Amino acid sequence: MLQQQGSQQVLEFLERSNLFVTALDRQRHWYRYHALFAEALCSRLEQTPAEEVDALHLRASQWHAEQGNIAEALQHAMSARDWERAADLIEPVAHSLIWRQGERTTVRRWLERFPHEVVRARPRLCFAWASSLFLVAPPTTVEPWLEAAKAGLTISPPPPNRTDETDGPYTLSDQDHLLGEVLAFQAFVTSFSGDGRANLAQCQHIATHLSEEHLLAHGWLAGAEAQIYRSLGEAVSATQRNLEASELMQATGHTSTAISFLNSVPFLLIMRGRLHEAWQCCEHAINLGKLEGYPLSIEIGHTSVYQMDILREWNQLDTARELAQKVVQRDEPLLLSMGLPVLARVHLSRGEFDAAADILQHAERVSEHMHNPYWHALYSIAAHVRFWIARGEIERTARWAERVQHEQRHVALLARELEDMALVRVVLAQHKANEALMRLVPLLETATKQERWGHVIELLLLQTLAYLGRQEEQAALSALTQAVHLAEPEGYIRSFVDEGVPMAVLLSKLRDQQRKQGPTPYLDKVLSAFSPQKVVDHRTAQNALPEPLSGREQEVLHLLASGASNQEIAERLVITLDTVKRHVSNVLSKLGASNRTQAVSRARSLGML
C-alpha cells in the first residue's frame, strides 16, 4: 500500500508490543486495528492531498483484486473515482450476484454511484443496471437500459482483455449469447404490462433465434410466457410455464431466480381454487431457499404474501397478521404492492376499519410509485372496493365504477375481469340485482372454462347475493350449493363469512336441508366463523320489531343506508316517487325512528344491515 518494505515485520512488532493491532489468524496474515488507532489513521488520511489518497485507493483496489476480494476492490476503485477500473471489476460478476446470489440491492447500490455515461458505454453494465432495477422501478425506467444494452451489443465490438466467470475469452459468440439473454429478459419485463397476445408472439419470435443450449434465455422466455398466460386468465398454462422456468433456472445455477418463478405458482393455484397445493408450493420455495443458504429475501417475501392470503381464507387471521410483519417491514415496492392489499383484507375481516384504511393508503402510495395499472388491478382494486362497501361509501364506489367504465380498459383480460368482479359488487351494493346477474354470466363462463375455480367460488357467491336481491331464494340456494361443493375440499371460510348476514342466513337454511342426509361438519365450521350477532337468523332481528319489514321495505332500507335519495330509490326500484315515500314512512314507523339516520342506526343495531 505504502510501497515500503518490511510491513510484515512492522505488524509483528506492533503485536508483540501490544500496540494498536491484533492478529486474526495463526498465520499472521490478517490483523485488526484498535478502534482508536483506526480513527487516528482516518484523520491523518483526511489531511493527505486528494491525489495521494486516490493513489492509495487504487493500490488497495489492486491488492484486493489480487486476493479475490472483488467487493473491497470495487469500493476502493469507486473511492478513487476510477470508473473504468470499477466497471472492469463489476462487469464479470454482476450477473452472478443478481441472479444466482440474489444480491440485486448490492449491485444496484454500486451502480447508482457510476456516471451514467460509463454504464451506457458497456452493454453488460446496462443489462446489470436494468436487472437490478427490475423489482424496484417501473418498466418505463428499466426498458431504456435494456434498449441501450441491445444497441451496444449490436454495434460495439467486445471489450478487450475481458474474462467471464469461467476465465474464457470474450468472443463474438459470447456477445451473441448475451444479446439473446437481453432480448429474453426484455420480453419478461414487457410481459408485466399485461398486453398478452402481442407479447406472446414476441416471445415465440425470440425463441426461434435461440440455440437449444441457451437454457438461461429459454428460462426467461418461459417466465415471460407464464406472465402472459396469467394476464389472459389462462392459469393452468401459466402454472406449467412457471414451473418450467423454475427448472431451467435451477439447471443453470440461478437458484434465486428459480425460487422467484416458483413463487409465482401459488398465486395461480389460489386462482384455481387449490389452496392446499398452493401452501405446499410456498413451503417448497422456502425450503429451497434454506437449502441453498439464502436469507429471507424478496422471493421468500412473496411466498409470505400468498401464505398470508391462504391463512386469511382459512380464517387464521391472527397468524396471517403476524406473517404480514415480514412483508410490511420490507421496503420493496413490488412486494408491498402485492402484500398490503392482502393485509388490508385481514384487517377488514377482523373489523379493524381504521387499520385497513391506513394500509390501503400506503398501498395507494406504492401503486403511484409503481406506475403499473395492470398490477394495480391485479392486486389492489378488489380490496379497495370491498373496503368502501364495508364502510358504506356507496357513492365513492359508484364514482369509481363510472370512471372505470368510461376510461380505456386494460389490455389484460384478467385485469378487466377482476375489475368486472369488483363492478358486480358495486351494483349489488346499489341493489341492482338484475344488472349484477347479467354481468355475472360471461364472468362465470370464462372462469369456468379456464378452470379458475377460486374465482368461480367468488362469482357463485355474488350470484347467490344477486338472487337474494331478487327474492329468489331457491335460485340463491342452488348457486350457494355449487359454491359450497367447490369450496369444501379446500377449506374456504372467509369467502362466505365476509359476505355478511344474508350469507349466514342462507347457509343456515342450506345446512338445515343437508342435515336431512347426514352430518354437515363443513357448514358447521363455516357458520361458527360468523360472529354471534351474524349467525342469528335474520328473522330474529325482524321479530324484535312490532311489525316485520316486507321484502320491498328491506330493499328501501338498504338503499337508505347507502345514502340514496327518494328519486334515486324510485329509479333503481322502478317505482313511483309516491310509492317510495310510502315505503320510507313504513320503514321509519316500524323501526321507531323519526328520520332516516335514526332508522339506519336502529337497523344496524339489530343486525339488519
VMD Tcl script that draws the C-alpha trace (Angstrom):
set ca {
  {0.00 0.00 0.00}
  {2.69 2.49 1.07}
  {5.28 0.96 -1.28}
  {7.57 0.25 1.67}
  {9.48 -2.92 2.62}
  {9.16 -4.85 5.89}
  {5.40 -4.38 6.50}
  {5.02 -7.88 7.97}
  {7.83 -7.26 10.45}
  {6.27 -3.95 11.49}
  {2.91 -5.63 12.14}
  {4.50 -8.43 14.17}
  {6.48 -5.88 16.21}
  {3.30 -3.90 16.94}
  {1.51 -7.08 18.01}
  {4.35 -8.19 20.33}
  {4.38 -4.72 21.83}
  {0.59 -4.88 22.29}
  {0.26 -1.69 20.27}
  {-2.74 -0.95 18.10}
  {-3.17 -4.29 16.28}
  {-4.49 -7.80 16.98}
  {-3.82 -10.86 14.80}
  {-6.95 -12.54 13.48}
  {-5.36 -15.83 12.40}
  {-2.43 -18.02 13.44}
  {-0.58 -17.41 10.18}
  {-0.47 -13.68 10.97}
  {-1.99 -12.83 7.59}
  {-4.89 -10.74 8.87}
  {-4.86 -8.06 11.57}
  {-7.43 -5.76 13.11}
  {-6.66 -2.18 14.11}
  {-7.66 -0.91 17.52}
  {-10.68 1.38 17.04}
  {-8.86 4.47 18.33}
  {-5.85 3.78 16.12}
  {-8.12 3.30 13.11}
  {-9.76 6.64 13.90}
  {-6.37 8.32 14.07}
  {-5.36 6.82 10.71}
  {-8.58 8.03 9.12}
  {-7.97 11.51 10.50}
  {-4.47 11.51 9.01}
  {-5.83 10.28 5.68}
  {-8.23 13.23 5.57}
  {-5.23 15.59 5.78}
  {-3.49 13.87 2.86}
  {-3.69 15.54 -0.59}
  {-6.53 14.16 -2.73}
  {-4.27 12.84 -5.50}
  {-2.25 10.83 -2.97}
  {-5.45 9.43 -1.43}
  {-6.67 8.35 -4.87}
  {-3.34 6.59 -5.48}
  {-3.70 4.76 -2.17}
  {-7.22 3.67 -3.06}
  {-6.06 2.35 -6.43}
  {-3.23 0.36 -4.85}
  {-5.69 -1.02 -2.29}
  {-8.09 -1.90 -5.10}
  {-5.36 -3.75 -6.99}
  {-4.26 -5.68 -3.89}
  {-7.83 -6.73 -3.02}
  {-8.46 -7.80 -6.61}
  {-5.35 -9.98 -6.49}
  {-6.68 -11.59 -3.32}
  {-10.08 -12.20 -4.93}
  {-11.87 -9.64 -2.75}
  {-13.87 -8.06 -5.56}
  {-16.31 -6.10 -3.38}
  {-13.46 -4.40 -1.49}
  {-11.51 -3.83 -4.71}
  {-14.58 -2.21 -6.25}
  {-15.20 0.06 -3.25}
  {-11.63 1.39 -3.41}
  {-11.81 1.90 -7.19}
  {-15.04 3.88 -6.78}
  {-13.50 5.91 -3.92}
  {-10.69 6.82 -6.31}
  {-13.33 7.66 -8.94}
  {-11.55 5.37 -11.40}
  {-14.79 4.35 -13.07}
  {-13.23 2.35 -15.87}
  {-11.38 0.17 -13.38}
  {-14.54 -0.11 -11.29}
  {-16.50 -1.14 -14.38}
  {-13.88 -3.77 -15.23}
  {-14.27 -5.21 -11.73}
  {-18.06 -5.30 -11.54}
  {-18.80 -6.37 -15.11}
  {-17.73 -10.04 -14.81}
  {-19.58 -10.65 -11.52}
  {-22.74 -8.53 -11.71}
  {-24.82 -11.20 -13.46}
  {-23.98 -13.88 -10.91}
  {-24.56 -11.57 -7.95}
  {-28.01 -10.52 -9.20}
  {-29.46 -13.77 -10.50}
  {-27.58 -16.53 -8.71}
  {-26.99 -15.00 -5.32}
  {-29.96 -12.63 -5.10}
  {-27.77 -9.57 -4.46}
  {-29.79 -7.14 -6.59}
  {-29.71 -4.43 -3.94}
  {-25.92 -4.64 -3.58}
  {-25.33 -4.30 -7.32}
  {-27.89 -1.51 -7.61}
  {-26.20 0.49 -4.85}
  {-22.85 0.11 -6.56}
  {-24.13 1.14 -9.98}
  {-26.03 4.10 -8.54}
  {-22.62 5.70 -7.90}
  {-21.46 5.26 -11.51}
  {-21.77 8.11 -14.01}
  {-24.50 7.14 -16.49}
  {-22.19 7.61 -19.46}
  {-19.85 4.93 -18.10}
  {-22.72 2.47 -17.68}
  {-24.25 3.31 -21.06}
  {-20.95 2.61 -22.83}
  {-20.94 -1.01 -21.59}
  {-23.79 -3.33 -22.62}
  {-23.18 -5.73 -19.72}
  {-23.43 -2.89 -17.22}
  {-26.61 -1.63 -18.91}
  {-28.06 -5.12 -18.54}
  {-26.92 -5.36 -14.92}
  {-28.38 -1.96 -14.11}
  {-31.73 -2.87 -15.69}
  {-31.76 -6.21 -13.86}
  {-31.05 -4.59 -10.51}
  {-33.85 -2.05 -11.06}
  {-36.44 -4.58 -12.18}
  {-38.16 -5.19 -8.84}
  {-38.00 -1.62 -7.53}
  {-38.68 0.60 -10.54}
  {-41.45 0.82 -13.15}
  {-40.87 -0.79 -16.57}
  {-40.51 2.67 -18.11}
  {-37.29 3.08 -16.10}
  {-35.96 -0.42 -16.82}
  {-36.61 -0.72 -20.55}
  {-34.38 2.19 -21.76}
  {-31.37 0.46 -20.20}
  {-32.26 -2.80 -21.92}
  {-32.52 -0.89 -25.19}
  {-29.08 0.59 -24.53}
  {-27.69 -2.91 -23.89}
  {-29.20 -4.16 -27.16}
  {-27.81 -1.22 -29.09}
  {-24.36 -1.69 -27.62}
  {-24.29 -5.39 -28.37}
  {-25.42 -4.78 -31.93}
  {-22.85 -2.14 -32.88}
  {-19.97 -2.49 -30.41}
  {-17.02 -4.91 -30.57}
  {-16.38 -6.91 -27.40}
  {-14.24 -5.11 -24.79}
  {-10.57 -6.16 -24.75}
  {-9.00 -8.42 -22.13}
  {-12.35 -9.39 -20.64}
  {-12.76 -12.76 -18.94}
  {-16.02 -14.22 -17.68}
  {-16.66 -16.39 -14.65}
  {-15.08 -19.41 -16.38}
  {-11.99 -17.36 -17.33}
  {-12.70 -17.95 -21.01}
  {-12.06 -15.26 -23.63}
  {-14.83 -12.87 -24.59}
  {-15.70 -13.94 -28.13}
  {-18.27 -12.83 -30.69}
  {-20.39 -15.86 -29.77}
  {-20.41 -14.64 -26.16}
  {-21.76 -11.32 -27.40}
  {-24.49 -13.06 -29.38}
  {-25.23 -15.20 -26.35}
  {-25.64 -12.10 -24.19}
  {-27.85 -10.43 -26.79}
  {-30.18 -13.43 -26.69}
  {-30.35 -13.17 -22.92}
  {-31.08 -9.44 -23.04}
  {-33.87 -9.98 -25.57}
  {-35.39 -12.77 -23.45}
  {-35.18 -10.71 -20.26}
  {-36.74 -7.72 -22.03}
  {-39.63 -9.97 -23.08}
  {-40.00 -10.94 -19.42}
  {-40.08 -7.30 -18.28}
  {-42.58 -6.39 -21.00}
  {-44.83 -9.30 -20.00}
  {-45.78 -7.38 -16.84}
  {-47.59 -4.79 -18.95}
  {-50.44 -7.26 -19.48}
  {-50.52 -6.98 -23.31}
  {-50.85 -10.74 -23.69}
  {-51.25 -11.77 -27.32}
  {-48.71 -9.35 -28.75}
  {-46.10 -10.25 -26.13}
  {-46.67 -13.99 -26.65}
  {-45.91 -13.62 -30.36}
  {-42.74 -11.69 -29.50}
  {-41.57 -14.47 -27.14}
  {-42.12 -17.07 -29.82}
  {-40.18 -14.96 -32.33}
  {-37.20 -14.63 -29.95}
  {-37.24 -18.37 -29.20}
  {-36.70 -19.19 -32.88}
  {-33.36 -17.33 -32.78}
  {-32.01 -19.07 -29.65}
  {-29.99 -22.26 -29.59}
  {-31.34 -25.13 -27.50}
  {-28.26 -24.86 -25.26}
  {-29.12 -21.31 -24.21}
  {-31.05 -22.52 -21.16}
  {-30.92 -19.18 -19.34}
  {-32.61 -17.25 -22.15}
  {-35.17 -20.03 -22.55}
  {-35.83 -19.74 -18.82}
  {-36.59 -16.04 -19.15}
  {-38.89 -16.72 -22.09}
  {-40.74 -19.41 -20.15}
  {-41.20 -16.93 -17.31}
  {-42.41 -14.28 -19.74}
  {-44.93 -16.66 -21.28}
  {-46.14 -17.60 -17.79}
  {-46.85 -13.93 -17.05}
  {-48.60 -13.56 -20.40}
  {-50.82 -16.60 -19.86}
  {-51.68 -15.23 -16.44}
  {-52.69 -11.88 -17.95}
  {-55.03 -13.83 -20.24}
  {-56.53 -15.67 -17.29}
  {-55.14 -18.99 -18.50}
  {-54.00 -20.12 -15.07}
  {-53.25 -23.75 -15.98}
  {-50.84 -22.84 -18.79}
  {-49.28 -20.12 -16.64}
  {-48.65 -22.63 -13.86}
  {-46.92 -25.06 -16.22}
  {-44.67 -22.39 -17.77}
  {-43.64 -21.01 -14.37}
  {-42.61 -24.49 -13.23}
  {-40.63 -24.96 -16.47}
  {-38.93 -21.58 -15.97}
  {-38.00 -22.53 -12.40}
  {-36.47 -25.83 -13.55}
  {-34.46 -24.11 -16.28}
  {-33.10 -21.55 -13.84}
  {-32.12 -24.26 -11.38}
  {-30.36 -26.13 -14.19}
  {-28.22 -23.05 -14.88}
  {-27.42 -22.47 -11.20}
  {-29.69 -19.43 -10.87}
  {-31.38 -20.62 -7.69}
  {-32.57 -17.19 -6.57}
  {-34.39 -16.71 -9.88}
  {-35.69 -20.28 -9.78}
  {-37.28 -19.51 -6.40}
  {-38.79 -16.34 -7.86}
  {-40.53 -18.27 -10.64}
  {-41.62 -20.96 -8.20}
  {-43.12 -18.20 -6.04}
  {-45.40 -17.16 -8.90}
  {-47.13 -20.53 -8.83}
  {-49.09 -20.14 -5.53}
  {-50.91 -17.07 -6.89}
  {-52.08 -19.16 -9.84}
  {-53.04 -22.11 -7.66}
  {-55.09 -19.78 -5.44}
  {-56.88 -18.55 -8.58}
  {-57.51 -22.19 -9.44}
  {-59.00 -22.84 -6.01}
  {-56.23 -25.24 -4.96}
  {-55.31 -23.76 -1.59}
  {-53.58 -26.80 -0.10}
  {-51.37 -27.26 -3.16}
  {-50.57 -23.53 -3.09}
  {-49.49 -23.83 0.54}
  {-47.25 -26.80 -0.26}
  {-45.68 -24.85 -3.13}
  {-44.90 -21.99 -0.74}
  {-43.25 -24.43 1.68}
  {-41.21 -25.92 -1.18}
  {-39.95 -22.47 -2.18}
  {-38.98 -21.63 1.40}
  {-37.17 -24.95 1.85}
  {-35.33 -24.48 -1.45}
  {-34.13 -21.09 -0.24}
  {-32.94 -22.55 3.07}
  {-31.22 -25.44 1.31}
  {-29.23 -23.02 -0.82}
  {-28.35 -20.84 2.16}
  {-30.39 -17.80 1.19}
  {-31.67 -15.44 3.88}
  {-35.25 -14.23 3.88}
  {-35.20 -12.43 0.54}
  {-37.80 -10.74 -1.62}
  {-38.62 -14.13 -3.16}
  {-39.44 -15.58 0.24}
  {-41.28 -12.35 0.98}
  {-43.57 -13.08 -1.97}
  {-44.17 -16.53 -0.52}
  {-45.25 -14.89 2.73}
  {-47.85 -12.84 0.84}
  {-49.51 -15.94 -0.58}
  {-49.35 -17.79 2.73}
  {-50.94 -14.77 4.38}
  {-53.77 -14.84 1.83}
  {-54.35 -18.57 2.34}
  {-54.34 -18.18 6.13}
  {-56.85 -15.35 5.80}
  {-59.14 -17.57 3.73}
  {-58.80 -20.35 6.31}
  {-59.84 -17.79 8.97}
  {-56.48 -17.94 10.76}
  {-56.46 -14.16 11.00}
  {-54.05 -13.76 13.91}
  {-51.40 -15.92 12.23}
  {-51.94 -14.08 8.95}
  {-51.40 -10.72 10.64}
  {-48.19 -11.94 12.30}
  {-46.87 -13.17 8.97}
  {-47.69 -9.78 7.45}
  {-44.94 -8.18 9.52}
  {-42.37 -9.90 7.28}
  {-43.90 -8.12 4.33}
  {-44.54 -4.59 5.59}
  {-41.05 -4.29 7.04}
  {-39.52 -4.75 3.58}
  {-39.05 -1.61 1.51}
  {-39.64 -3.35 -1.83}
  {-42.40 -1.71 -3.93}
  {-43.28 -4.87 -5.87}
  {-43.60 -6.88 -2.67}
  {-45.63 -4.18 -0.91}
  {-47.96 -3.77 -3.90}
  {-48.87 -7.45 -3.51}
  {-48.88 -7.74 0.28}
  {-50.55 -4.57 1.53}
  {-53.98 -5.26 -0.07}
  {-53.96 -8.76 1.46}
  {-53.13 -7.29 4.87}
  {-55.96 -4.76 4.42}
  {-58.38 -7.63 3.85}
  {-57.11 -9.32 7.02}
  {-57.88 -6.14 8.98}
  {-61.23 -5.84 7.25}
  {-62.15 -9.40 8.20}
  {-61.24 -8.57 11.80}
  {-63.44 -5.46 11.71}
  {-60.40 -3.18 12.08}
  {-61.52 -0.47 9.66}
  {-59.02 2.23 10.68}
  {-56.08 -0.16 10.30}
  {-57.42 -1.29 6.91}
  {-57.75 2.35 5.81}
  {-54.12 3.11 6.77}
  {-52.84 0.05 4.93}
  {-54.82 0.88 1.78}
  {-53.49 4.44 1.81}
  {-49.98 3.01 1.97}
  {-50.86 0.68 -0.91}
  {-52.03 3.66 -2.97}
  {-48.71 5.43 -2.47}
  {-46.83 2.32 -3.56}
  {-49.11 1.95 -6.60}
  {-48.40 5.54 -7.65}
  {-44.68 4.77 -7.45}
  {-45.07 1.58 -9.49}
  {-46.94 3.29 -12.39}
  {-48.41 -0.06 -13.43}
  {-52.23 -0.05 -13.81}
  {-52.20 -3.77 -14.65}
  {-50.50 -4.61 -11.35}
  {-52.90 -2.31 -9.50}
  {-55.93 -4.07 -11.00}
  {-54.42 -7.47 -10.25}
  {-53.77 -6.91 -6.55}
  {-55.41 -3.75 -5.19}
  {-58.80 -2.96 -6.74}
  {-60.77 -5.76 -5.06}
  {-59.51 -4.81 -1.59}
  {-60.39 -1.14 -2.11}
  {-63.92 -1.86 -3.35}
  {-64.61 -4.29 -0.50}
  {-63.41 -1.67 1.98}
  {-65.54 1.14 0.53}
  {-68.65 -1.05 0.58}
  {-67.96 -2.24 4.14}
  {-67.66 1.40 5.23}
  {-70.92 2.28 3.46}
  {-69.13 4.57 0.98}
  {-71.52 3.65 -1.82}
  {-71.16 6.98 -3.62}
  {-67.40 6.51 -3.74}
  {-67.76 3.05 -5.25}
  {-70.27 4.46 -7.76}
  {-67.77 7.15 -8.83}
  {-65.06 4.51 -9.23}
  {-67.41 2.32 -11.29}
  {-68.37 5.26 -13.51}
  {-64.73 6.14 -14.12}
  {-63.71 2.56 -14.92}
  {-66.49 2.09 -17.44}
  {-65.69 5.32 -19.27}
  {-61.91 5.00 -19.29}
  {-59.95 2.88 -21.72}
  {-59.97 -0.64 -20.29}
  {-56.89 -2.74 -19.60}
  {-55.48 -4.79 -22.45}
  {-55.03 -7.66 -19.97}
  {-58.11 -9.86 -19.92}
  {-57.54 -10.92 -16.32}
  {-57.27 -7.32 -15.13}
  {-60.55 -6.47 -16.87}
  {-62.27 -9.49 -15.32}
  {-61.07 -8.61 -11.83}
  {-62.39 -5.09 -12.33}
  {-65.68 -6.52 -13.61}
  {-65.96 -8.69 -10.50}
  {-65.49 -5.56 -8.39}
  {-68.12 -3.80 -10.52}
  {-70.58 -6.59 -9.69}
  {-70.04 -5.84 -6.00}
  {-70.75 -2.18 -6.66}
  {-74.05 -2.82 -8.45}
  {-75.08 -5.27 -5.71}
  {-74.37 -2.57 -3.12}
  {-76.66 -0.33 -5.21}
  {-79.31 -3.10 -5.10}
  {-79.23 -3.58 -8.87}
  {-79.66 -7.35 -8.72}
  {-80.73 -7.73 -12.36}
  {-77.68 -5.90 -13.64}
  {-75.44 -7.94 -11.33}
  {-76.84 -11.22 -12.67}
  {-76.37 -10.05 -16.23}
  {-72.74 -9.08 -15.59}
  {-72.02 -12.40 -13.87}
  {-72.95 -14.62 -16.83}
  {-69.84 -14.02 -19.03}
  {-67.55 -13.89 -15.99}
  {-68.70 -17.28 -14.76}
  {-68.48 -18.75 -18.23}
  {-64.88 -17.62 -18.77}
  {-63.65 -18.51 -15.27}
  {-65.18 -21.99 -15.56}
  {-63.67 -22.54 -18.99}
  {-60.22 -21.53 -17.73}
  {-60.58 -23.65 -14.56}
  {-60.15 -20.68 -12.24}
  {-62.24 -22.33 -9.54}
  {-61.21 -19.83 -6.87}
  {-62.78 -17.09 -8.97}
  {-65.77 -19.32 -9.73}
  {-66.45 -19.67 -5.98}
  {-66.47 -15.89 -5.52}
  {-68.67 -15.39 -8.58}
  {-71.17 -18.02 -7.37}
  {-71.39 -16.25 -4.01}
  {-72.06 -12.95 -5.79}
  {-74.70 -14.73 -7.84}
  {-76.23 -16.03 -4.61}
  {-76.50 -12.49 -3.25}
  {-77.97 -11.24 -6.52}
  {-80.69 -13.90 -6.43}
  {-81.41 -12.95 -2.83}
  {-81.80 -9.37 -4.01}
  {-84.50 -10.57 -6.36}
  {-86.19 -12.56 -3.58}
  {-85.41 -15.81 -5.48}
  {-84.35 -17.96 -2.56}
  {-84.33 -21.29 -4.38}
  {-82.07 -19.96 -7.13}
  {-79.83 -18.45 -4.43}
  {-79.63 -21.81 -2.62}
  {-78.74 -23.54 -5.88}
  {-75.83 -21.14 -6.55}
  {-74.70 -21.41 -2.93}
  {-74.77 -25.22 -3.09}
  {-72.42 -25.12 -6.10}
  {-70.05 -22.77 -4.26}
  {-70.02 -24.99 -1.17}
  {-69.30 -28.06 -3.31}
  {-66.20 -26.36 -4.79}
  {-65.07 -24.73 -1.54}
  {-65.38 -27.61 0.94}
  {-62.34 -29.70 -0.16}
  {-60.04 -26.68 0.19}
  {-61.47 -25.34 3.45}
  {-62.74 -21.96 2.27}
  {-64.23 -19.91 5.12}
  {-63.75 -16.15 4.76}
  {-65.21 -16.09 1.23}
  {-68.55 -16.92 2.87}
  {-68.18 -15.04 6.14}
  {-67.09 -11.75 4.57}
  {-70.37 -11.58 2.62}
  {-72.19 -10.86 5.89}
  {-75.60 -11.56 7.41}
  {-77.51 -12.58 4.26}
  {-74.93 -15.29 3.59}
  {-75.17 -16.55 7.18}
  {-78.94 -16.78 6.94}
  {-78.86 -18.71 3.67}
  {-76.05 -21.00 4.85}
  {-78.18 -21.88 7.88}
  {-81.04 -22.85 5.58}
  {-78.71 -24.89 3.38}
  {-77.36 -26.68 6.45}
  {-80.90 -27.49 7.58}
  {-81.56 -29.05 4.16}
  {-78.33 -31.03 4.04}
  {-78.62 -32.32 7.61}
  {-81.50 -34.48 6.40}
  {-78.87 -36.54 4.53}
  {-76.33 -36.62 7.38}
  {-73.79 -34.53 9.35}
  {-72.61 -31.22 7.92}
  {-69.19 -30.58 9.54}
  {-68.01 -28.15 6.87}
  {-71.11 -25.95 7.03}
  {-70.95 -26.12 10.83}
  {-67.37 -24.82 10.70}
  {-68.19 -22.01 8.28}
  {-71.22 -20.88 10.27}
  {-69.25 -20.94 13.52}
  {-66.86 -18.38 11.98}
  {-69.63 -15.76 11.78}
  {-69.84 -13.50 14.81}
  {-72.79 -14.43 17.08}
  {-74.90 -11.49 16.02}
  {-74.44 -12.51 12.38}
  {-75.30 -16.14 12.93}
  {-78.64 -15.20 14.44}
  {-81.39 -15.78 11.89}
  {-82.33 -12.57 10.15}
  {-85.91 -13.25 11.19}
  {-84.88 -12.88 14.85}
  {-83.96 -9.27 14.19}
  {-87.23 -8.81 12.37}
  {-89.11 -10.30 15.31}
  {-87.71 -7.57 17.53}
  {-89.89 -5.13 15.57}
  {-93.59 -4.58 16.32}
  {-94.21 -5.44 12.67}
  {-91.57 -7.03 10.34}
  {-90.40 -5.23 7.22}
  {-91.69 -6.52 3.91}
  {-89.26 -7.58 1.20}
  {-89.67 -4.27 -0.64}
  {-89.23 -2.30 2.59}
  {-85.97 -4.17 3.24}
  {-84.73 -3.09 -0.21}
  {-85.69 0.50 0.59}
  {-83.88 0.26 3.94}
  {-80.65 -0.86 2.25}
  {-80.89 1.98 -0.24}
  {-81.46 4.44 2.61}
  {-78.30 3.09 4.24}
  {-76.39 3.73 1.00}
  {-77.46 7.37 1.10}
  {-79.87 7.20 -1.86}
  {-82.49 9.95 -2.25}
  {-86.19 9.21 -2.81}
  {-85.77 9.93 -6.50}
  {-82.76 7.57 -6.75}
  {-84.70 4.85 -4.92}
  {-87.60 5.26 -7.33}
  {-85.29 4.95 -10.33}
  {-83.45 1.90 -9.01}
  {-86.57 0.01 -7.94}
  {-88.61 1.24 -10.93}
  {-91.48 2.50 -8.77}
  {-93.18 5.88 -8.43}
  {-91.98 8.60 -6.10}
  {-95.19 8.39 -4.07}
  {-94.66 4.65 -3.56}
  {-91.12 5.32 -2.34}
  {-92.38 7.88 0.17}
  {-94.92 5.38 1.48}
  {-92.25 2.68 1.89}
  {-89.89 5.10 3.65}
  {-92.67 6.14 6.01}
  {-93.41 2.49 6.82}
  {-89.72 1.73 7.45}
  {-89.39 4.69 9.84}
  {-92.58 3.70 11.65}
  {-91.64 0.04 12.08}
  {-88.15 0.90 13.29}
  {-89.47 3.54 15.69}
  {-87.35 6.24 14.06}
  {-88.13 9.88 13.32}
  {-85.69 10.26 10.43}
  {-83.54 8.26 8.03}
  {-80.35 8.44 10.11}
  {-82.13 7.02 13.16}
  {-83.72 4.29 11.04}
  {-80.36 3.17 9.61}
  {-78.74 3.27 13.05}
  {-81.57 1.21 14.56}
  {-81.37 -1.32 11.70}
  {-77.62 -1.70 12.17}
  {-78.01 -2.29 15.91}
  {-80.47 -5.10 15.11}
  {-78.11 -6.70 12.63}
  {-80.40 -5.97 9.71}
  {-77.68 -4.15 7.73}
}
mol new
graphics top color blue
foreach p $ca { graphics top sphere $p radius 0.5 }
foreach p [lrange $ca 0 end-1] q [lrange $ca 1 end] { graphics top cylinder $p $q radius 0.2 }
display resetview
